[in-house]
Amino acid sequence: MKTTKTALRDEVHQLAEEAFHMKLISGYGDGQNSGEYQIVWEGKPRHLPLEQARSILTDLLARSH
C-alpha cells in the first residue's frame, strides 16, 4: 500500500523536527512544489522530493544514535 502524500509529508516533517532538535540539520519546511520538502543540511538549502527527504532524514537520525 502506498503512503499518501499527506501522510508522507507528515512523516518527513516529524523526522525533520527531530533532526533539527538534534542539530543534524539547520532548517526545514515545505518546498515550493507540493511534492517537495526543503531541508537545510550542511549549510545548503535543498529542495527534495518527499521520498528522498525521508530517506536522508532517516539516515541522518540512524547515524546519530
LUMLUMDREN-2810 file (N, C-alpha, C; in Angstrom, 1 decimal):
<atoms>
<atom><aa>M</aa><ch>A</ch><at>N</at><xx>0.8</xx><yy>-1.2</yy><zz>0.0</zz></atom>
<atom><aa>M</aa><ch>A</ch><at>CA</at><xx>0.0</xx><yy>0.0</yy><zz>0.0</zz></atom>
<atom><aa>M</aa><ch>A</ch><at>C</at><xx>0.9</xx><yy>1.2</yy><zz>0.0</zz></atom>
<atom><aa>K</aa><ch>A</ch><at>N</at><xx>0.6</xx><yy>2.1</yy><zz>-0.9</zz></atom>
<atom><aa>K</aa><ch>A</ch><at>CA</at><xx>1.4</xx><yy>3.4</yy><zz>-1.0</zz></atom>
<atom><aa>K</aa><ch>A</ch><at>C</at><xx>1.0</xx><yy>4.3</yy><zz>0.1</zz></atom>
<atom><aa>T</aa><ch>A</ch><at>N</at><xx>2.0</xx><yy>5.0</yy><zz>0.6</zz></atom>
<atom><aa>T</aa><ch>A</ch><at>CA</at><xx>1.7</xx><yy>6.1</yy><zz>1.6</zz></atom>
<atom><aa>T</aa><ch>A</ch><at>C</at><xx>1.2</xx><yy>7.3</yy><zz>0.9</zz></atom>
<atom><aa>T</aa><ch>A</ch><at>N</at><xx>0.1</xx><yy>7.8</yy><zz>1.4</zz></atom>
<atom><aa>T</aa><ch>A</ch><at>CA</at><xx>-0.5</xx><yy>9.0</yy><zz>0.8</zz></atom>
<atom><aa>T</aa><ch>A</ch><at>C</at><xx>0.5</xx><yy>10.2</yy><zz>0.9</zz></atom>
<atom><aa>K</aa><ch>A</ch><at>N</at><xx>0.4</xx><yy>11.1</yy><zz>0.0</zz></atom>
<atom><aa>K</aa><ch>A</ch><at>CA</at><xx>1.3</xx><yy>12.3</yy><zz>0.0</zz></atom>
<atom><aa>K</aa><ch>A</ch><at>C</at><xx>1.2</xx><yy>13.1</yy><zz>1.3</zz></atom>
<atom><aa>T</aa><ch>A</ch><at>N</at><xx>0.0</xx><yy>13.2</yy><zz>1.9</zz></atom>
<atom><aa>T</aa><ch>A</ch><at>CA</at><xx>-0.1</xx><yy>13.9</yy><zz>3.1</zz></atom>
<atom><aa>T</aa><ch>A</ch><at>C</at><xx>0.5</xx><yy>13.2</yy><zz>4.3</zz></atom>
<atom><aa>A</aa><ch>A</ch><at>N</at><xx>0.3</xx><yy>11.9</yy><zz>4.3</zz></atom>
<atom><aa>A</aa><ch>A</ch><at>CA</at><xx>1.0</xx><yy>11.1</yy><zz>5.4</zz></atom>
<atom><aa>A</aa><ch>A</ch><at>C</at><xx>2.5</xx><yy>11.1</yy><zz>5.3</zz></atom>
<atom><aa>L</aa><ch>A</ch><at>N</at><xx>3.0</xx><yy>11.0</yy><zz>4.0</zz></atom>
<atom><aa>L</aa><ch>A</ch><at>CA</at><xx>4.4</xx><yy>11.1</yy><zz>3.8</zz></atom>
<atom><aa>L</aa><ch>A</ch><at>C</at><xx>5.0</xx><yy>12.5</yy><zz>4.2</zz></atom>
<atom><aa>R</aa><ch>A</ch><at>N</at><xx>4.3</xx><yy>13.5</yy><zz>3.8</zz></atom>
<atom><aa>R</aa><ch>A</ch><at>CA</at><xx>4.7</xx><yy>14.9</yy><zz>4.2</zz></atom>
<atom><aa>R</aa><ch>A</ch><at>C</at><xx>4.7</xx><yy>15.0</yy><zz>5.8</zz></atom>
<atom><aa>D</aa><ch>A</ch><at>N</at><xx>3.7</xx><yy>14.5</yy><zz>6.4</zz></atom>
<atom><aa>D</aa><ch>A</ch><at>CA</at><xx>3.7</xx><yy>14.5</yy><zz>7.9</zz></atom>
<atom><aa>D</aa><ch>A</ch><at>C</at><xx>4.9</xx><yy>13.7</yy><zz>8.5</zz></atom>
<atom><aa>E</aa><ch>A</ch><at>N</at><xx>5.2</xx><yy>12.6</yy><zz>7.9</zz></atom>
<atom><aa>E</aa><ch>A</ch><at>CA</at><xx>6.3</xx><yy>11.8</yy><zz>8.4</zz></atom>
<atom><aa>E</aa><ch>A</ch><at>C</at><xx>7.6</xx><yy>12.5</yy><zz>8.2</zz></atom>
<atom><aa>V</aa><ch>A</ch><at>N</at><xx>7.8</xx><yy>13.1</yy><zz>7.0</zz></atom>
<atom><aa>V</aa><ch>A</ch><at>CA</at><xx>9.0</xx><yy>13.9</yy><zz>6.7</zz></atom>
<atom><aa>V</aa><ch>A</ch><at>C</at><xx>9.1</xx><yy>15.1</yy><zz>7.7</zz></atom>
<atom><aa>H</aa><ch>A</ch><at>N</at><xx>8.0</xx><yy>15.7</yy><zz>8.0</zz></atom>
<atom><aa>H</aa><ch>A</ch><at>CA</at><xx>8.0</xx><yy>16.9</yy><zz>8.9</zz></atom>
<atom><aa>H</aa><ch>A</ch><at>C</at><xx>8.5</xx><yy>16.4</yy><zz>10.3</zz></atom>
<atom><aa>Q</aa><ch>A</ch><at>N</at><xx>7.9</xx><yy>15.3</yy><zz>10.7</zz></atom>
<atom><aa>Q</aa><ch>A</ch><at>CA</at><xx>8.3</xx><yy>14.8</yy><zz>12.1</zz></atom>
<atom><aa>Q</aa><ch>A</ch><at>C</at><xx>9.8</xx><yy>14.4</yy><zz>12.1</zz></atom>
<atom><aa>L</aa><ch>A</ch><at>N</at><xx>10.3</xx><yy>13.8</yy><zz>11.1</zz></atom>
<atom><aa>L</aa><ch>A</ch><at>CA</at><xx>11.7</xx><yy>13.4</yy><zz>11.0</zz></atom>
<atom><aa>L</aa><ch>A</ch><at>C</at><xx>12.6</xx><yy>14.7</yy><zz>11.0</zz></atom>
<atom><aa>A</aa><ch>A</ch><at>N</at><xx>12.1</xx><yy>15.7</yy><zz>10.3</zz></atom>
<atom><aa>A</aa><ch>A</ch><at>CA</at><xx>12.9</xx><yy>16.9</yy><zz>10.2</zz></atom>
<atom><aa>A</aa><ch>A</ch><at>C</at><xx>12.9</xx><yy>17.6</yy><zz>11.5</zz></atom>
<atom><aa>E</aa><ch>A</ch><at>N</at><xx>11.8</xx><yy>17.7</yy><zz>12.2</zz></atom>
<atom><aa>E</aa><ch>A</ch><at>CA</at><xx>11.8</xx><yy>18.3</yy><zz>13.6</zz></atom>
<atom><aa>E</aa><ch>A</ch><at>C</at><xx>12.8</xx><yy>17.6</yy><zz>14.5</zz></atom>
<atom><aa>E</aa><ch>A</ch><at>N</at><xx>12.8</xx><yy>16.3</yy><zz>14.5</zz></atom>
<atom><aa>E</aa><ch>A</ch><at>CA</at><xx>13.7</xx><yy>15.5</yy><zz>15.3</zz></atom>
<atom><aa>E</aa><ch>A</ch><at>C</at><xx>15.1</xx><yy>15.8</yy><zz>15.0</zz></atom>
<atom><aa>A</aa><ch>A</ch><at>N</at><xx>15.4</xx><yy>15.8</yy><zz>13.7</zz></atom>
<atom><aa>A</aa><ch>A</ch><at>CA</at><xx>16.8</xx><yy>16.1</yy><zz>13.2</zz></atom>
<atom><aa>A</aa><ch>A</ch><at>C</at><xx>17.2</xx><yy>17.5</yy><zz>13.5</zz></atom>
<atom><aa>F</aa><ch>A</ch><at>N</at><xx>16.3</xx><yy>18.4</yy><zz>13.4</zz></atom>
<atom><aa>F</aa><ch>A</ch><at>CA</at><xx>16.6</xx><yy>19.8</yy><zz>13.8</zz></atom>
<atom><aa>F</aa><ch>A</ch><at>C</at><xx>16.9</xx><yy>20.0</yy><zz>15.2</zz></atom>
<atom><aa>H</aa><ch>A</ch><at>N</at><xx>16.1</xx><yy>19.4</yy><zz>16.1</zz></atom>
<atom><aa>H</aa><ch>A</ch><at>CA</at><xx>16.4</xx><yy>19.5</yy><zz>17.5</zz></atom>
<atom><aa>H</aa><ch>A</ch><at>C</at><xx>17.7</xx><yy>18.8</yy><zz>18.0</zz></atom>
<atom><aa>M</aa><ch>A</ch><at>N</at><xx>18.1</xx><yy>17.8</yy><zz>17.2</zz></atom>
<atom><aa>M</aa><ch>A</ch><at>CA</at><xx>19.4</xx><yy>17.1</yy><zz>17.4</zz></atom>
<atom><aa>M</aa><ch>A</ch><at>C</at><xx>20.5</xx><yy>17.8</yy><zz>16.7</zz></atom>
<atom><aa>K</aa><ch>A</ch><at>N</at><xx>20.2</xx><yy>19.0</yy><zz>16.1</zz></atom>
<atom><aa>K</aa><ch>A</ch><at>CA</at><xx>21.2</xx><yy>19.8</yy><zz>15.4</zz></atom>
<atom><aa>K</aa><ch>A</ch><at>C</at><xx>21.9</xx><yy>19.1</yy><zz>14.2</zz></atom>
<atom><aa>L</aa><ch>A</ch><at>N</at><xx>21.2</xx><yy>18.2</yy><zz>13.6</zz></atom>
<atom><aa>L</aa><ch>A</ch><at>CA</at><xx>21.7</xx><yy>17.4</yy><zz>12.4</zz></atom>
<atom><aa>L</aa><ch>A</ch><at>C</at><xx>21.4</xx><yy>18.2</yy><zz>11.1</zz></atom>
<atom><aa>I</aa><ch>A</ch><at>N</at><xx>20.3</xx><yy>19.1</yy><zz>11.2</zz></atom>
<atom><aa>I</aa><ch>A</ch><at>CA</at><xx>20.0</xx><yy>20.0</yy><zz>10.1</zz></atom>
<atom><aa>I</aa><ch>A</ch><at>C</at><xx>19.8</xx><yy>21.4</yy><zz>10.7</zz></atom>
<atom><aa>S</aa><ch>A</ch><at>N</at><xx>19.9</xx><yy>22.4</yy><zz>9.9</zz></atom>
<atom><aa>S</aa><ch>A</ch><at>CA</at><xx>19.7</xx><yy>23.7</yy><zz>10.5</zz></atom>
<atom><aa>S</aa><ch>A</ch><at>C</at><xx>18.4</xx><yy>24.4</yy><zz>10.1</zz></atom>
<atom><aa>G</aa><ch>A</ch><at>N</at><xx>17.6</xx><yy>23.7</yy><zz>9.3</zz></atom>
<atom><aa>G</aa><ch>A</ch><at>CA</at><xx>16.3</xx><yy>24.3</yy><zz>8.9</zz></atom>
<atom><aa>G</aa><ch>A</ch><at>C</at><xx>15.5</xx><yy>23.3</yy><zz>8.1</zz></atom>
<atom><aa>Y</aa><ch>A</ch><at>N</at><xx>14.2</xx><yy>23.5</yy><zz>8.0</zz></atom>
<atom><aa>Y</aa><ch>A</ch><at>CA</at><xx>13.3</xx><yy>22.6</yy><zz>7.3</zz></atom>
<atom><aa>Y</aa><ch>A</ch><at>C</at><xx>12.0</xx><yy>23.3</yy><zz>7.0</zz></atom>
<atom><aa>G</aa><ch>A</ch><at>N</at><xx>11.2</xx><yy>22.8</yy><zz>6.0</zz></atom>
<atom><aa>G</aa><ch>A</ch><at>CA</at><xx>9.9</xx><yy>23.4</yy><zz>5.7</zz></atom>
<atom><aa>G</aa><ch>A</ch><at>C</at><xx>9.4</xx><yy>22.8</yy><zz>4.4</zz></atom>
<atom><aa>D</aa><ch>A</ch><at>N</at><xx>8.2</xx><yy>23.2</yy><zz>4.1</zz></atom>
<atom><aa>D</aa><ch>A</ch><at>CA</at><xx>7.6</xx><yy>22.8</yy><zz>2.8</zz></atom>
<atom><aa>D</aa><ch>A</ch><at>C</at><xx>8.3</xx><yy>23.4</yy><zz>1.7</zz></atom>
<atom><aa>G</aa><ch>A</ch><at>N</at><xx>8.5</xx><yy>22.6</yy><zz>0.6</zz></atom>
<atom><aa>G</aa><ch>A</ch><at>CA</at><xx>9.1</xx><yy>23.1</yy><zz>-0.6</zz></atom>
<atom><aa>G</aa><ch>A</ch><at>C</at><xx>8.2</xx><yy>23.9</yy><zz>-1.4</zz></atom>
<atom><aa>Q</aa><ch>A</ch><at>N</at><xx>8.6</xx><yy>24.5</yy><zz>-2.5</zz></atom>
<atom><aa>Q</aa><ch>A</ch><at>CA</at><xx>7.8</xx><yy>25.3</yy><zz>-3.4</zz></atom>
<atom><aa>Q</aa><ch>A</ch><at>C</at><xx>6.7</xx><yy>24.5</yy><zz>-4.1</zz></atom>
<atom><aa>N</aa><ch>A</ch><at>N</at><xx>7.0</xx><yy>23.2</yy><zz>-4.4</zz></atom>
<atom><aa>N</aa><ch>A</ch><at>CA</at><xx>6.0</xx><yy>22.3</yy><zz>-5.0</zz></atom>
<atom><aa>N</aa><ch>A</ch><at>C</at><xx>5.5</xx><yy>21.4</yy><zz>-4.0</zz></atom>
<atom><aa>S</aa><ch>A</ch><at>N</at><xx>4.3</xx><yy>20.9</yy><zz>-4.2</zz></atom>
<atom><aa>S</aa><ch>A</ch><at>CA</at><xx>3.6</xx><yy>20.1</yy><zz>-3.2</zz></atom>
<atom><aa>S</aa><ch>A</ch><at>C</at><xx>4.3</xx><yy>18.8</yy><zz>-3.0</zz></atom>
<atom><aa>G</aa><ch>A</ch><at>N</at><xx>5.1</xx><yy>18.3</yy><zz>-3.9</zz></atom>
<atom><aa>G</aa><ch>A</ch><at>CA</at><xx>5.8</xx><yy>17.0</yy><zz>-3.7</zz></atom>
<atom><aa>G</aa><ch>A</ch><at>C</at><xx>7.2</xx><yy>17.2</yy><zz>-3.2</zz></atom>
<atom><aa>E</aa><ch>A</ch><at>N</at><xx>7.6</xx><yy>18.4</yy><zz>-2.7</zz></atom>
<atom><aa>E</aa><ch>A</ch><at>CA</at><xx>8.9</xx><yy>18.7</yy><zz>-2.3</zz></atom>
<atom><aa>E</aa><ch>A</ch><at>C</at><xx>9.0</xx><yy>19.1</yy><zz>-0.8</zz></atom>
<atom><aa>Y</aa><ch>A</ch><at>N</at><xx>10.1</xx><yy>18.9</yy><zz>-0.2</zz></atom>
<atom><aa>Y</aa><ch>A</ch><at>CA</at><xx>10.4</xx><yy>19.4</yy><zz>1.2</zz></atom>
<atom><aa>Y</aa><ch>A</ch><at>C</at><xx>11.7</xx><yy>20.0</yy><zz>1.2</zz></atom>
<atom><aa>Q</aa><ch>A</ch><at>N</at><xx>11.9</xx><yy>21.1</yy><zz>1.9</zz></atom>
<atom><aa>Q</aa><ch>A</ch><at>CA</at><xx>13.2</xx><yy>21.8</yy><zz>2.0</zz></atom>
<atom><aa>Q</aa><ch>A</ch><at>C</at><xx>13.9</xx><yy>21.4</yy><zz>3.3</zz></atom>
<atom><aa>I</aa><ch>A</ch><at>N</at><xx>15.1</xx><yy>21.0</yy><zz>3.1</zz></atom>
<atom><aa>I</aa><ch>A</ch><at>CA</at><xx>16.0</xx><yy>20.8</yy><zz>4.3</zz></atom>
<atom><aa>I</aa><ch>A</ch><at>C</at><xx>17.2</xx><yy>21.6</yy><zz>4.1</zz></atom>
<atom><aa>V</aa><ch>A</ch><at>N</at><xx>17.6</xx><yy>22.3</yy><zz>5.2</zz></atom>
<atom><aa>V</aa><ch>A</ch><at>CA</at><xx>18.9</xx><yy>23.0</yy><zz>5.2</zz></atom>
<atom><aa>V</aa><ch>A</ch><at>C</at><xx>19.9</xx><yy>22.1</yy><zz>5.9</zz></atom>
<atom><aa>W</aa><ch>A</ch><at>N</at><xx>20.8</xx><yy>21.5</yy><zz>5.1</zz></atom>
<atom><aa>W</aa><ch>A</ch><at>CA</at><xx>21.7</xx><yy>20.5</yy><zz>5.6</zz></atom>
<atom><aa>W</aa><ch>A</ch><at>C</at><xx>23.1</xx><yy>20.8</yy><zz>5.1</zz></atom>
<atom><aa>E</aa><ch>A</ch><at>N</at><xx>24.0</xx><yy>20.8</yy><zz>6.0</zz></atom>
<atom><aa>E</aa><ch>A</ch><at>CA</at><xx>25.4</xx><yy>21.1</yy><zz>5.6</zz></atom>
<atom><aa>E</aa><ch>A</ch><at>C</at><xx>25.5</xx><yy>22.5</yy><zz>5.1</zz></atom>
<atom><aa>G</aa><ch>A</ch><at>N</at><xx>24.6</xx><yy>23.4</yy><zz>5.6</zz></atom>
<atom><aa>G</aa><ch>A</ch><at>CA</at><xx>24.7</xx><yy>24.8</yy><zz>5.2</zz></atom>
<atom><aa>G</aa><ch>A</ch><at>C</at><xx>24.0</xx><yy>25.1</yy><zz>3.9</zz></atom>
<atom><aa>K</aa><ch>A</ch><at>N</at><xx>23.4</xx><yy>24.2</yy><zz>3.2</zz></atom>
<atom><aa>K</aa><ch>A</ch><at>CA</at><xx>22.8</xx><yy>24.4</yy><zz>1.9</zz></atom>
<atom><aa>K</aa><ch>A</ch><at>C</at><xx>21.3</xx><yy>24.0</yy><zz>1.9</zz></atom>
<atom><aa>P</aa><ch>A</ch><at>N</at><xx>20.5</xx><yy>24.9</yy><zz>1.5</zz></atom>
<atom><aa>P</aa><ch>A</ch><at>CA</at><xx>19.1</xx><yy>24.6</yy><zz>1.4</zz></atom>
<atom><aa>P</aa><ch>A</ch><at>C</at><xx>18.9</xx><yy>23.6</yy><zz>0.2</zz></atom>
<atom><aa>R</aa><ch>A</ch><at>N</at><xx>18.2</xx><yy>22.5</yy><zz>0.4</zz></atom>
<atom><aa>R</aa><ch>A</ch><at>CA</at><xx>17.9</xx><yy>21.5</yy><zz>-0.6</zz></atom>
<atom><aa>R</aa><ch>A</ch><at>C</at><xx>16.4</xx><yy>21.3</yy><zz>-0.7</zz></atom>
<atom><aa>H</aa><ch>A</ch><at>N</at><xx>15.9</xx><yy>21.4</yy><zz>-1.9</zz></atom>
<atom><aa>H</aa><ch>A</ch><at>CA</at><xx>14.5</xx><yy>21.1</yy><zz>-2.2</zz></atom>
<atom><aa>H</aa><ch>A</ch><at>C</at><xx>14.5</xx><yy>19.7</yy><zz>-2.8</zz></atom>
<atom><aa>L</aa><ch>A</ch><at>N</at><xx>13.9</xx><yy>18.8</yy><zz>-2.0</zz></atom>
<atom><aa>L</aa><ch>A</ch><at>CA</at><xx>14.0</xx><yy>17.4</yy><zz>-2.3</zz></atom>
<atom><aa>L</aa><ch>A</ch><at>C</at><xx>12.6</xx><yy>16.8</yy><zz>-2.5</zz></atom>
<atom><aa>P</aa><ch>A</ch><at>N</at><xx>12.5</xx><yy>15.8</yy><zz>-3.3</zz></atom>
<atom><aa>P</aa><ch>A</ch><at>CA</at><xx>11.2</xx><yy>15.0</yy><zz>-3.4</zz></atom>
<atom><aa>P</aa><ch>A</ch><at>C</at><xx>11.0</xx><yy>14.4</yy><zz>-2.0</zz></atom>
<atom><aa>L</aa><ch>A</ch><at>N</at><xx>9.7</xx><yy>14.2</yy><zz>-1.6</zz></atom>
<atom><aa>L</aa><ch>A</ch><at>CA</at><xx>9.4</xx><yy>13.8</yy><zz>-0.3</zz></atom>
<atom><aa>L</aa><ch>A</ch><at>C</at><xx>10.1</xx><yy>12.4</yy><zz>0.1</zz></atom>
<atom><aa>E</aa><ch>A</ch><at>N</at><xx>10.1</xx><yy>11.5</yy><zz>-0.9</zz></atom>
<atom><aa>E</aa><ch>A</ch><at>CA</at><xx>10.7</xx><yy>10.2</yy><zz>-0.6</zz></atom>
<atom><aa>E</aa><ch>A</ch><at>C</at><xx>12.2</xx><yy>10.3</yy><zz>-0.3</zz></atom>
<atom><aa>Q</aa><ch>A</ch><at>N</at><xx>12.9</xx><yy>11.2</yy><zz>-1.1</zz></atom>
<atom><aa>Q</aa><ch>A</ch><at>CA</at><xx>14.3</xx><yy>11.4</yy><zz>-0.9</zz></atom>
<atom><aa>Q</aa><ch>A</ch><at>C</at><xx>14.6</xx><yy>12.1</yy><zz>0.5</zz></atom>
<atom><aa>A</aa><ch>A</ch><at>N</at><xx>13.7</xx><yy>13.1</yy><zz>0.8</zz></atom>
<atom><aa>A</aa><ch>A</ch><at>CA</at><xx>13.9</xx><yy>13.8</yy><zz>2.1</zz></atom>
<atom><aa>A</aa><ch>A</ch><at>C</at><xx>13.7</xx><yy>12.8</yy><zz>3.2</zz></atom>
<atom><aa>R</aa><ch>A</ch><at>N</at><xx>12.7</xx><yy>11.9</yy><zz>3.1</zz></atom>
<atom><aa>R</aa><ch>A</ch><at>CA</at><xx>12.5</xx><yy>10.9</yy><zz>4.2</zz></atom>
<atom><aa>R</aa><ch>A</ch><at>C</at><xx>13.8</xx><yy>10.0</yy><zz>4.3</zz></atom>
<atom><aa>S</aa><ch>A</ch><at>N</at><xx>14.3</xx><yy>9.6</yy><zz>3.2</zz></atom>
<atom><aa>S</aa><ch>A</ch><at>CA</at><xx>15.5</xx><yy>8.7</yy><zz>3.2</zz></atom>
<atom><aa>S</aa><ch>A</ch><at>C</at><xx>16.7</xx><yy>9.4</yy><zz>3.8</zz></atom>
<atom><aa>I</aa><ch>A</ch><at>N</at><xx>17.0</xx><yy>10.7</yy><zz>3.5</zz></atom>
<atom><aa>I</aa><ch>A</ch><at>CA</at><xx>18.1</xx><yy>11.4</yy><zz>4.0</zz></atom>
<atom><aa>I</aa><ch>A</ch><at>C</at><xx>17.9</xx><yy>11.6</yy><zz>5.5</zz></atom>
<atom><aa>L</aa><ch>A</ch><at>N</at><xx>16.7</xx><yy>12.0</yy><zz>5.9</zz></atom>
<atom><aa>L</aa><ch>A</ch><at>CA</at><xx>16.5</xx><yy>12.3</yy><zz>7.3</zz></atom>
<atom><aa>L</aa><ch>A</ch><at>C</at><xx>16.6</xx><yy>11.0</yy><zz>8.2</zz></atom>
<atom><aa>T</aa><ch>A</ch><at>N</at><xx>16.1</xx><yy>9.9</yy><zz>7.6</zz></atom>
<atom><aa>T</aa><ch>A</ch><at>CA</at><xx>16.2</xx><yy>8.6</yy><zz>8.3</zz></atom>
<atom><aa>T</aa><ch>A</ch><at>C</at><xx>17.6</xx><yy>8.2</yy><zz>8.5</zz></atom>
<atom><aa>D</aa><ch>A</ch><at>N</at><xx>18.4</xx><yy>8.4</yy><zz>7.5</zz></atom>
<atom><aa>D</aa><ch>A</ch><at>CA</at><xx>19.8</xx><yy>8.0</yy><zz>7.5</zz></atom>
<atom><aa>D</aa><ch>A</ch><at>C</at><xx>20.6</xx><yy>8.9</yy><zz>8.5</zz></atom>
<atom><aa>L</aa><ch>A</ch><at>N</at><xx>20.3</xx><yy>10.2</yy><zz>8.5</zz></atom>
<atom><aa>L</aa><ch>A</ch><at>CA</at><xx>20.9</xx><yy>11.1</yy><zz>9.5</zz></atom>
<atom><aa>L</aa><ch>A</ch><at>C</at><xx>20.6</xx><yy>10.7</yy><zz>10.9</zz></atom>
<atom><aa>L</aa><ch>A</ch><at>N</at><xx>19.4</xx><yy>10.5</yy><zz>11.2</zz></atom>
<atom><aa>L</aa><ch>A</ch><at>CA</at><xx>18.9</xx><yy>10.1</yy><zz>12.5</zz></atom>
<atom><aa>L</aa><ch>A</ch><at>C</at><xx>19.5</xx><yy>8.8</yy><zz>12.9</zz></atom>
<atom><aa>A</aa><ch>A</ch><at>N</at><xx>19.6</xx><yy>7.8</yy><zz>12.0</zz></atom>
<atom><aa>A</aa><ch>A</ch><at>CA</at><xx>20.1</xx><yy>6.5</yy><zz>12.4</zz></atom>
<atom><aa>A</aa><ch>A</ch><at>C</at><xx>21.6</xx><yy>6.6</yy><zz>12.7</zz></atom>
<atom><aa>R</aa><ch>A</ch><at>N</at><xx>22.4</xx><yy>7.4</yy><zz>11.9</zz></atom>
<atom><aa>R</aa><ch>A</ch><at>CA</at><xx>23.8</xx><yy>7.6</yy><zz>12.2</zz></atom>
<atom><aa>R</aa><ch>A</ch><at>C</at><xx>24.1</xx><yy>8.3</yy><zz>13.5</zz></atom>
<atom><aa>S</aa><ch>A</ch><at>N</at><xx>23.1</xx><yy>9.1</yy><zz>14.0</zz></atom>
<atom><aa>S</aa><ch>A</ch><at>CA</at><xx>23.4</xx><yy>9.9</yy><zz>15.2</zz></atom>
<atom><aa>S</aa><ch>A</ch><at>C</at><xx>23.2</xx><yy>9.1</yy><zz>16.5</zz></atom>
<atom><aa>H</aa><ch>A</ch><at>N</at><xx>22.5</xx><yy>7.9</yy><zz>16.3</zz></atom>
<atom><aa>H</aa><ch>A</ch><at>CA</at><xx>22.2</xx><yy>7.1</yy><zz>17.5</zz></atom>
<atom><aa>H</aa><ch>A</ch><at>C</at><xx>23.3</xx><yy>6.1</yy><zz>17.8</zz></atom>
</atoms>
